Amino acid sequence: MKRTKRILAMALVVVMLMSVMGVAVSAVDYYVPTTSTNYGYMAPTDAKGTKTVSTVKLYGAYDYIDFYISSRYADTYFFYEIYSSKNYGEDTMVDGGYFYCGAKGTYSGSALVKLSGTYKTGTYYMVTYVAKISSSGNVSLSEPSLREYKVVVNRTTNFKNQMVITKGVTNTVNGPQIKWQGVSSAATKYYIYRRPMSGTSWTKVGTAKATARSFVDTSVKNKNGKYVYTVKAVNKSNTATRYHYMGEDCLFAKAPTLKSVATGADNKIKIQWNSTSGSAYYEVYRREVGTNSWTKLTGNCKTTSFNDAKAVNGKTYEYTVRANIKTADGVARSSYYGNAGKAVKYLQAPVVNDIVAAENGLNISWKAVNGVTAYTVYRRAIDGSTGWTTIQKVSADTTSYVDATAAEDAGYIYTVRAEGPKGRGSYSTAGKEYLVLATPVVSGQVSPGSTEVLLSWADVPNAQTYEVRSEWGTEYEDAPSSPVIVNPYYGRNIFMVYAKATITDSMTGNTYNFISEPGFVTVEVE
């Protein structure tokens, strides 16, 4: 039973339970002790959690009472109270707490007790209630299960009867860190032990000085695992204290290593890291350099990269990533603060406002971005047949550039990238498209022997179809080429022909529609 789960369970359930029942149960509720309830039961156990016992031995100012928990259902809370009298009431209660069982089965749990002024040698009574919380939040309490057992208190100063009180395990970037409370001044060093959560055999993983109160197990830094840690104190005669067999549970996930943080396309910062496990999912955090507060950007990233689309222009950020791995015993979560770094100053993508024909090429203009040191202009074929090509890098105070290398009859997409003092800024992958269709030169004549008009024109480069209009409406919406015949009215007729093209970009899938200026012709019909 993980202590972290127990603490969370207490915080979650205490209000609901107390609203249903009092802190203590009146004497009239006493009945013959039962071995279980319809949900399961709790009972004192030996130090190894292997069997229930009728006598518990306690030493020193602080010690543990260990419990054997049998849960018949998943997602169940066990609420216990310990009394010094069979006629239990508030004045005789000496301890109480909660345990959470995420899955049905048997568990071992420990309650840290303080002997001073509370526990004395004698008979105690434990009342257990089981609370099952439905998805809708309703609490169902089982009938109480009462157990009678004896506590033997021996406040000895004998070194070997003392116990090192552990204070939890936290995950660091270098491995699990166990902390403890020191014993008497007779201790000259501490031994740290580890075992698999599903195993019984302890392995000594380190030695700490007498003044130490924590130890980092670096031997599992690059592993994912489920462990239990405990600590012994040793004196100058090499006599060891007792150790807590239940120990401190640790679901350890190794911390991801950041590979890169860089501003990418379309106003996003891309964060990439190394995988820690095929079943891991990741949390990504960001903070502005110079601040201490981290902001979670996502808590369920199943890949090894993430695009931050919420950065603010001109701010410098650093990122970190935390790994999570679901196990049958809970979620193993890695450390993450140790991986912070790789700062990047975010510069948003300049917006290309316009592309117009100039005397010696195409003039590309864009909106200025604060904080840049330069801009880089890129060009590629509008149909995706060629990728981005660098055209020119210009100064920060420039917001336009004439591309003198552009062909007059070619289609392009232009984009501009911001450049900054700490890396490159963003750019738009969509860019701004440009394709000039020449104005058709149109001629028209009345067909001999009829009043029909024959319109003709030379092919326009890059044009795919032509639209023919008259003063009275559209004659042809998509004429493939010239000539075409139209039916005029008597008298003066004005016709207009437009060149048209539709291009699909193979890189982005975007479709662009272009239309030329109209070519005019006037025909007299008698």
Disulfide bonds with the S-S distance in Angstrom:
none
